[in-house]
């Protein structure tokens, strides 16, 4: 039965990883990191004089790491893998590009109508040149606006305030097409393009974040043996922070056991170093170290575990196996 149970756990972990081609392997790498840290913690008596993990606690950590993203089974793929701001089931930049082509065609049609009216009067070369120039200027403006929108849509970093100001100007515009005013951007398109950082709206972020509570809820339905009873809590707490700023329960350090603290660090380290995230660029190792040390220094993550991780060179050992050469700059 134990072998069957272990096989079932690993099968579920594979299923979760396979749900997303972009994040496949995340669970296996997080589990590997957790066990590297836990084993080193048990060997080190300088930092953790009284804290070691028993064999059962090691099993709890390993299984919780394998199960920590169980809740993502219900999260829509287009949100998990959202590579651009306008992505839904498809990237809506294509709709905007088609709309802009319509706007440009409309400008050409209006110019042709004006020139035709001149022919009905008398041929006025200077006015025709002016009509052509005005039409070309409007088309140039449309192309620049579309380029701005395309750049914003694919931007995985922080959106500059000047770009938001440009978006507001574009959003306020509309064109008369076939007897009705067609807006340059819909309200939802504007909202998505104005995302300050990353590609997710606040509603989409809430959907993503709900996977942690759903993980614990789902795992609590299983009849865990007494020695593994903490697995649902550990798995569901991997986004909690020691200062209470995490989610879903905003737990503080008094309520977070050693396994949950290890899992939180491993999950963040893997996410920052992964090269397969469509919504962000992978980071260099020095950047990852700096971010984790800052989080430890601010009391968001367990600083003792972070220092153990770096001082024992576990991050370098992991990097040689899973990071690209261009990422390893330490």
C-alpha positions as CSV (number, residue, x, y, z in Angstrom):
1,X,0.0,0.0,0.0
2,X,2.9,2.4,0.8
3,X,4.3,1.9,-2.7
4,X,0.9,2.4,-4.3
5,X,0.4,5.6,-2.2
6,X,3.9,6.9,-3.3
7,X,3.1,6.2,-6.9
8,X,-0.2,7.9,-6.7
9,X,1.4,11.0,-5.2
10,X,4.0,11.2,-7.9
11,X,1.4,10.6,-10.6
12,X,-0.7,13.6,-9.3
13,X,2.5,15.7,-9.3
14,X,3.2,14.7,-12.9
15,X,-0.4,15.5,-13.9
16,X,-0.1,19.0,-12.4
17,X,3.2,19.7,-14.1
18,X,1.8,18.4,-17.4
19,X,-1.2,20.8,-17.2
20,X,1.2,23.6,-18.2
21,X,3.8,23.1,-20.9
22,X,5.4,26.4,-19.8
23,X,5.9,25.4,-16.1
24,X,6.4,21.7,-16.5
25,X,9.0,20.4,-14.1
26,X,8.3,23.1,-11.5
27,X,7.0,20.7,-8.9
28,X,9.9,18.3,-9.4
29,X,12.5,21.1,-9.1
30,X,10.8,22.6,-6.0
31,X,10.8,19.2,-4.3
32,X,14.4,18.7,-5.1
33,X,15.3,22.1,-3.6
34,X,13.2,21.4,-0.5
35,X,15.0,18.1,0.2
36,X,18.5,19.7,-0.5
37,X,17.7,22.4,2.1
38,X,16.2,20.0,4.7
39,X,19.0,17.5,4.4
40,X,21.6,20.3,4.9
41,X,19.6,21.7,7.8
42,X,19.8,18.4,9.6
43,X,23.5,18.2,9.0
44,X,24.2,21.8,10.2
45,X,24.3,22.3,14.0
46,X,25.6,25.9,14.0
47,X,22.5,27.7,12.8
48,X,19.8,25.2,13.8
49,X,21.0,24.0,17.2
50,X,17.6,22.7,18.3
51,X,15.7,22.4,15.0
52,X,16.1,19.3,12.9
53,X,13.5,17.4,10.9
54,X,12.6,13.8,11.8
55,X,12.1,11.2,9.2
56,X,8.3,11.7,9.3
57,X,8.8,15.5,8.9
58,X,11.0,14.9,5.9
59,X,8.3,12.8,4.4
60,X,5.7,15.5,5.1
61,X,7.9,18.1,3.4
62,X,8.6,16.0,0.3
63,X,5.0,15.0,-0.2
64,X,3.8,18.6,0.5
65,X,6.3,19.9,-2.1
66,X,5.0,17.4,-4.7
67,X,1.4,18.4,-3.9
68,X,1.8,22.2,-3.3
69,X,0.2,23.2,-6.6
70,X,-2.7,20.7,-6.6
71,X,-5.1,23.6,-6.6
72,X,-3.9,24.8,-10.0
73,X,-5.8,21.9,-11.6
74,X,-8.9,24.2,-11.6
75,X,-7.0,27.3,-12.7
76,X,-7.7,28.1,-16.4
77,X,-4.6,27.5,-18.6
78,X,-4.9,30.9,-20.3
79,X,-4.4,32.6,-16.9
80,X,-1.6,30.3,-15.7
81,X,0.3,30.7,-18.9
82,X,-0.7,34.3,-19.7
83,X,2.3,35.6,-21.8
84,X,0.9,39.0,-22.7
85,X,-1.4,41.6,-21.2
86,X,-4.1,41.1,-23.8
87,X,-4.0,37.3,-23.7
88,X,-7.3,35.5,-23.0
89,X,-7.9,32.2,-24.8
90,X,-6.0,34.0,-27.6
91,X,-3.8,37.1,-27.8
92,X,-6.2,40.0,-28.5
93,X,-3.5,42.1,-30.0
94,X,-4.6,40.4,-33.3
95,X,-8.0,41.9,-32.9
96,X,-6.5,45.3,-32.3
97,X,-4.3,45.0,-35.3
98,X,-7.3,44.2,-37.4
99,X,-9.2,47.2,-36.0
100,X,-6.2,49.4,-36.8
101,X,-6.2,48.2,-40.4
102,X,-9.9,49.1,-40.5
103,X,-9.0,52.6,-39.2
104,X,-6.3,53.0,-41.8
105,X,-8.6,51.8,-44.6
106,X,-11.2,54.2,-43.4
107,X,-8.8,57.2,-43.6
108,X,-7.9,56.2,-47.2
109,X,-11.6,56.0,-48.0
110,X,-12.3,59.4,-46.5
111,X,-9.4,60.9,-48.5
112,X,-10.7,59.3,-51.7
113,X,-14.1,60.7,-51.1
114,X,-12.7,64.2,-50.6
115,X,-10.6,64.0,-53.8
116,X,-13.7,62.7,-55.7
117,X,-15.6,65.8,-54.6
118,X,-12.9,68.0,-56.0
119,X,-13.2,66.3,-59.3
120,X,-16.9,67.2,-59.3
121,X,-15.9,70.9,-58.9
122,X,-12.6,71.4,-60.7
123,X,-9.3,69.7,-60.4
124,X,-7.3,71.4,-57.6
125,X,-3.8,69.8,-57.4
126,X,-2.7,71.6,-54.2
127,X,-5.8,70.5,-52.3
128,X,-5.4,66.9,-53.5
129,X,-1.8,67.0,-52.2
130,X,-3.0,68.3,-48.9
131,X,-5.6,65.5,-48.6
132,X,-2.9,62.9,-49.4
133,X,-0.6,64.4,-46.8
134,X,-3.3,64.5,-44.1
135,X,-4.2,60.9,-44.8
136,X,-0.6,59.8,-44.6
137,X,-0.1,61.7,-41.4
138,X,-3.1,60.0,-39.8
139,X,-2.0,56.6,-41.0
140,X,1.5,57.2,-39.6
141,X,-0.1,58.2,-36.3
142,X,-2.2,55.0,-36.3
143,X,0.9,52.9,-36.9
144,X,2.8,54.6,-34.1
145,X,-0.1,54.0,-31.7
146,X,-0.3,50.3,-32.7
147,X,3.4,49.9,-32.2
148,X,3.1,51.4,-28.7
149,X,0.2,49.1,-27.9
150,X,2.2,46.0,-29.2
151,X,5.2,47.0,-27.1
152,X,3.1,47.4,-24.0
153,X,1.3,44.1,-24.6
154,X,4.5,42.1,-24.7
155,X,6.3,44.0,-21.9
156,X,6.9,41.6,-19.0
157,X,8.5,44.3,-16.8
158,X,7.2,47.4,-15.0
159,X,5.0,49.7,-17.1
160,X,6.3,53.2,-17.3
161,X,3.9,56.0,-16.3
162,X,4.5,57.8,-19.6
163,X,3.2,54.7,-21.5
164,X,0.1,54.7,-19.4
165,X,-0.5,58.4,-20.3
166,X,-0.2,57.4,-24.0
167,X,-2.7,54.6,-23.5
168,X,-5.2,57.0,-21.9
169,X,-5.0,59.3,-25.0
170,X,-5.5,56.3,-27.3
171,X,-8.3,54.9,-25.2
172,X,-10.2,58.2,-25.4
173,X,-10.3,58.1,-29.2
174,X,-12.9,56.6,-31.6
175,X,-13.5,56.6,-35.3
176,X,-16.8,56.9,-37.3
177,X,-17.1,53.6,-39.1
178,X,-20.3,52.6,-41.1
179,X,-22.4,55.1,-39.2
180,X,-21.2,54.4,-35.7
181,X,-18.4,55.4,-33.4
182,X,-15.9,52.6,-33.0
183,X,-13.6,52.9,-30.0
184,X,-9.9,52.5,-30.4
185,X,-9.8,50.2,-27.3
186,X,-12.4,48.5,-25.3
187,X,-12.6,49.1,-21.5
188,X,-11.2,45.6,-20.8
189,X,-8.4,46.0,-23.3
190,X,-7.4,49.2,-21.7
191,X,-7.6,47.7,-18.2
192,X,-5.3,44.8,-19.3
193,X,-2.8,47.1,-21.1
194,X,-2.5,49.3,-18.0
195,X,-1.4,46.4,-15.8
196,X,1.5,48.0,-13.8
197,X,3.7,44.9,-13.7
198,X,3.4,41.5,-15.3
199,X,0.5,40.4,-17.3
200,X,-2.3,39.6,-14.8
201,X,-5.2,41.8,-13.8
202,X,-6.2,42.0,-10.2
203,X,-9.1,39.5,-10.8
204,X,-6.8,37.1,-12.6
205,X,-4.2,37.4,-9.8
206,X,-7.0,36.5,-7.3
207,X,-7.8,33.4,-9.4
208,X,-4.1,32.4,-9.4
209,X,-3.8,33.0,-5.7
210,X,-6.8,30.9,-4.9
211,X,-4.9,27.8,-5.8
212,X,-3.1,27.8,-2.4
213,X,-6.3,27.6,-0.4
214,X,-7.8,25.1,-2.8
215,X,-4.7,23.0,-2.4
216,X,-5.1,22.8,1.4
217,X,-8.9,22.2,1.0
218,X,-8.4,19.4,-1.5
219,X,-5.6,17.6,0.5
220,X,-7.6,17.9,3.7
221,X,-10.2,15.5,2.1
222,X,-7.6,12.7,2.1
223,X,-7.3,10.4,5.2
224,X,-3.6,11.1,6.0
225,X,-1.9,8.9,8.6
226,X,-1.1,10.7,11.8
227,X,2.6,11.0,11.0
228,X,1.7,12.9,7.8
229,X,-1.2,15.0,9.0
230,X,0.6,18.3,8.4
231,X,0.9,17.8,4.6
232,X,-2.3,19.8,3.7
233,X,-1.2,22.8,5.8
234,X,2.4,22.8,4.6
235,X,1.3,22.5,0.9
236,X,-1.3,25.3,1.3
237,X,1.1,27.7,3.1
238,X,3.8,28.0,0.5
239,X,2.8,31.6,-0.4
240,X,2.6,32.7,3.2
241,X,5.1,35.3,4.6
242,X,6.5,35.5,8.1
243,X,5.2,39.0,8.6
244,X,1.7,38.1,7.7
245,X,1.7,39.7,4.2
246,X,1.4,36.4,2.3
247,X,-1.7,34.5,1.2
248,X,-4.2,32.9,1.5
249,X,-4.5,33.1,5.4
250,X,-1.9,35.9,6.1
251,X,-0.2,33.7,8.7
252,X,2.7,35.0,10.7
253,X,6.0,33.3,11.7
254,X,4.4,31.9,14.9
255,X,2.0,29.8,12.8
256,X,4.4,28.6,10.1
257,X,6.4,25.5,10.8
258,X,9.9,24.7,9.4
259,X,8.6,22.7,6.5
260,X,6.3,25.5,5.3
261,X,9.2,28.0,5.5
262,X,11.5,25.7,3.5
263,X,8.8,25.2,0.8
264,X,8.2,28.9,0.5
265,X,11.9,29.6,-0.1
266,X,12.2,26.7,-2.6
267,X,9.1,27.8,-4.5
268,X,10.3,31.4,-4.9
269,X,13.9,30.4,-5.8
270,X,12.6,28.1,-8.5
271,X,10.1,30.6,-9.9
272,X,12.8,33.3,-10.2
273,X,15.3,31.1,-11.8
274,X,13.0,29.2,-14.2
275,X,13.5,29.9,-17.9
276,X,10.0,28.6,-19.0
277,X,7.7,31.3,-17.7
278,X,5.9,33.1,-20.5
279,X,4.9,36.0,-18.4
280,X,8.4,37.0,-17.2
281,X,12.1,36.9,-18.1
282,X,14.4,34.5,-16.3
283,X,16.9,36.1,-13.8
284,X,20.6,35.8,-13.3
285,X,21.7,34.0,-10.2
286,X,23.1,37.1,-8.6
287,X,19.7,38.8,-8.9
288,X,18.0,35.9,-7.3
289,X,20.4,35.8,-4.4
290,X,19.9,39.6,-3.9
291,X,16.1,39.3,-3.9
292,X,16.0,36.3,-1.5
293,X,18.5,38.0,0.9
294,X,16.3,41.2,0.8
295,X,13.2,39.1,1.6
296,X,15.0,37.4,4.4
297,X,16.4,40.7,5.8
298,X,12.9,42.2,5.7
299,X,11.4,39.3,7.7
300,X,9.3,38.0,4.8
301,X,11.1,34.6,4.6
302,X,13.2,32.7,7.2
303,X,16.6,34.4,7.0
304,X,18.4,31.5,8.8
305,X,17.3,29.1,6.1
306,X,18.2,31.5,3.3
307,X,21.7,32.0,4.8
308,X,22.1,28.2,5.2
309,X,21.1,27.8,1.6
310,X,23.6,30.3,0.2
311,X,26.5,29.7,2.6
312,X,26.4,26.0,2.0
313,X,26.5,26.7,-1.8
314,X,23.3,24.7,-2.4
315,X,22.2,27.4,-4.9
316,X,25.3,26.8,-7.0
317,X,24.8,23.1,-6.9
318,X,21.2,23.5,-8.1
319,X,22.2,26.1,-10.7
320,X,24.7,23.8,-12.4
321,X,21.9,21.3,-12.9
322,X,19.0,23.5,-13.9
323,X,20.1,27.0,-14.9
324,X,21.6,28.1,-18.2
325,X,25.2,29.2,-18.4
326,X,24.2,32.8,-19.0
327,X,22.2,32.8,-15.7
328,X,25.1,31.6,-13.6
329,X,27.1,34.8,-12.9
330,X,28.5,33.9,-9.4
